[in-house]
Amino acid sequence: MRRSLTLIPLLVLALLSCTPKEEGKAEIRVAWVSEPTPPALAPTLFRITLTDAQGVPVEVPTIALEANMAHPGMVPVLAEATSVGNGQYEARLTPTMAGSWIMFLKIPLPSGTVAKEFTFEVNR
Amino acid sequence: MIRLLGQALMLALACFLIYHGITGPQFAPKNLTTLFTWVHYRGLLVLVLLFAGNYFCSVCPMVFTRNLARRFISPRFHWPARWQKKWPAIALFVAVLFAYEALDLWASPLATAMLLLTPFALILLVDLTFKKAAFCKWVCPIGQFNFVASTLSPQEVRVKDPEVCQRCTTYECLRGNAQRTVAGRLGCELDLFLPQKVGNLDCTFCFECVAACPYQNVALSTRTPGAELLSARPRAGIGRLVRRPDLLWLMLVFTMGALLNALGMVAPAYQLQERVGELPGLVILFGIFLFVIPFFILRQFPRAIIPTILPLGFGVWLAHYGFHLFTGALTFIPIVQAMVGVEADFPVAWMGLSERAVAPIEVGFILLGLLGSLVLGLKSHGVSPGKRLGWMLLMLTLAGLALWVMSLPMEMRGVVA
């Protein structure tokens, strides 16, 4: 029984070690600005620009945004950035607290969804 | 056997968290290592201590690993008598609190994984050198947190009938019972002789004594939480609390550490760091909270009343860790969904309670802790009326400070991967 107990950690580790879902491989460059700058504890407009490796604007209908506090376990703020043309996208969201944030982007390209992220600091 | 199973499962979880911390996404909100360690583990730990007892020590995966290693390497030495103080554990406890703030451990899955590995390395180093549970009793900072907090737990391992112990001449609870094969063979590895054991200090809920006693005279019992803090009796394996300045320091560091850990998440701490520099700011805060104030308290108040600060300290830990657990209880589900390739979006509203809903719970924990400290402070023996009044004012001031910190909007600034 004791010997079999020692196998439990290995079995659980094997079960839990799932391979993350394959994301798209296309190289996308992300640039962004916000109003106000830096983002504050108020409705904030994020203008995001997507270009490919050659600097050509990338056009998709929308980008899914998920803003997370750097601290784990905080409820994220979700938004959808819509295209305003020429590879530019806009979304308005309200950070829920001051501090360090990470914005996760899901960009639905024809070749597959590409995940990107950038960080920003929210002022008091 | 149940304990062994629990330890094995906790070891499996620890292995997975270390693995995910190293190989998984290096964004704290997207990594189960940072999430489970800093939100779920800490929150569940304090709630289990509040509503039951020291069951997290009971299922400690480090002890499981040590027991496996001791099948191959037997320790040769006894922990030296002159080292039998809590100072190394206090230093490690402070070091973990400091590293948490200075290195932004909460924001780094890799650093969190390394932190999880550290006690495994330490227990092997200490307990393969020294006999019994030297690591648990004298070194482990998590264990000291649990020991101190479990003085407020409603459960305790103790003798059923003291007269049965008076007739006992073999002391299996301490020496172990050679007749037992699994549990009970070792006896108490923390030198708690059950007839003289008072409360939960230094008790890891290993139930070795329960299994070892040939008279079935040791059992898990319910009791009044915190009442043990008033006991002036000499305690098995500990002695009198008033003659253990290391333990009193531990209790003060536990309480002031609760305030400091919460203060580290709000604007005043960041404003100080912006003004004087990040590291100097932290050194100032840690110096004030974990050295100057405990030193002042020990100098100004009788030792008998010091342990009664613990309910307030535990209330602050409960408020802080409870906040994270209640507001982010199900935030792990989208991470698991992403790991297994499930596309469905998990509703944000279901991830946890709102801050507004949790606020009364936070305030309740602090006020409950304050009430406990005030009642115990009033009942403590050998304290002059003037000192008692001063103590009450100190408790009210610390509770006011805790409520002020909790009322401030949270602000976590740190290195983001």
Chai-1 contact restraints between the chains, C-beta under 6 A:
chainA,res_idxA,chainB,res_idxB,connection_type,confidence,min_distance_angstrom,max_distance_angstrom,comment,restraint_id
A,L5,B,L4,contact,1.0,0.0,6.0,A-B,restraint_1
A,L5,B,A8,contact,1.0,0.0,6.0,A-B,restraint_2
A,I8,B,A8,contact,1.0,0.0,6.0,A-B,restraint_3
A,I8,B,A12,contact,1.0,0.0,6.0,A-B,restraint_4
A,P9,B,L11,contact,1.0,0.0,6.0,A-B,restraint_5
A,P9,B,A12,contact,1.0,0.0,6.0,A-B,restraint_6
A,P9,B,C15,contact,1.0,0.0,6.0,A-B,restraint_7
A,V12,B,A12,contact,1.0,0.0,6.0,A-B,restraint_8
A,L13,B,C15,contact,1.0,0.0,6.0,A-B,restraint_9
A,L13,B,F16,contact,1.0,0.0,6.0,A-B,restraint_10
A,L16,B,F16,contact,1.0,0.0,6.0,A-B,restraint_11
A,C18,B,M339,contact,1.0,0.0,6.0,A-B,restraint_12
A,C18,B,V340,contact,1.0,0.0,6.0,A-B,restraint_13
A,K21,B,G341,contact,1.0,0.0,6.0,A-B,restraint_14
A,N68,B,P29,contact,1.0,0.0,6.0,A-B,restraint_15
A,M69,B,M412,contact,1.0,0.0,6.0,A-B,restraint_16
A,A70,B,A28,contact,1.0,0.0,6.0,A-B,restraint_17
A,A70,B,A107,contact,1.0,0.0,6.0,A-B,restraint_18
A,A70,B,M412,contact,1.0,0.0,6.0,A-B,restraint_19
A,A70,B,G414,contact,1.0,0.0,6.0,A-B,restraint_20
A,A70,B,V416,contact,1.0,0.0,6.0,A-B,restraint_21
A,H71,B,W106,contact,1.0,0.0,6.0,A-B,restraint_22
A,H71,B,M412,contact,1.0,0.0,6.0,A-B,restraint_23
A,P72,B,A28,contact,1.0,0.0,6.0,A-B,restraint_24
A,P72,B,P29,contact,1.0,0.0,6.0,A-B,restraint_25
A,P72,B,T34,contact,1.0,0.0,6.0,A-B,restraint_26
A,P72,B,L35,contact,1.0,0.0,6.0,A-B,restraint_27
A,P72,B,W38,contact,1.0,0.0,6.0,A-B,restraint_28
A,P72,B,V39,contact,1.0,0.0,6.0,A-B,restraint_29
A,G73,B,L35,contact,1.0,0.0,6.0,A-B,restraint_30
A,G73,B,V39,contact,1.0,0.0,6.0,A-B,restraint_31
A,G73,B,H324,contact,1.0,0.0,6.0,A-B,restraint_32
A,G73,B,G328,contact,1.0,0.0,6.0,A-B,restraint_33
A,G73,B,T331,contact,1.0,0.0,6.0,A-B,restraint_34
A,V75,B,V348,contact,1.0,0.0,6.0,A-B,restraint_35
A,V75,B,M351,contact,1.0,0.0,6.0,A-B,restraint_36
A,V75,B,G352,contact,1.0,0.0,6.0,A-B,restraint_37
A,M97,B,P409,contact,1.0,0.0,6.0,A-B,restraint_38
A,M97,B,M410,contact,1.0,0.0,6.0,A-B,restraint_39
A,A98,B,E411,contact,1.0,0.0,6.0,A-B,restraint_40
A,G99,B,E411,contact,1.0,0.0,6.0,A-B,restraint_41
A,G99,B,M412,contact,1.0,0.0,6.0,A-B,restraint_42
A,G99,B,R413,contact,1.0,0.0,6.0,A-B,restraint_43
A,S100,B,R413,contact,1.0,0.0,6.0,A-B,restraint_44
A,S100,B,G414,contact,1.0,0.0,6.0,A-B,restraint_45
A,S100,B,V416,contact,1.0,0.0,6.0,A-B,restraint_46
A,I102,B,F27,contact,1.0,0.0,6.0,A-B,restraint_47
A,I102,B,V416,contact,1.0,0.0,6.0,A-B,restraint_48
A,T119,B,V416,contact,1.0,0.0,6.0,A-B,restraint_49
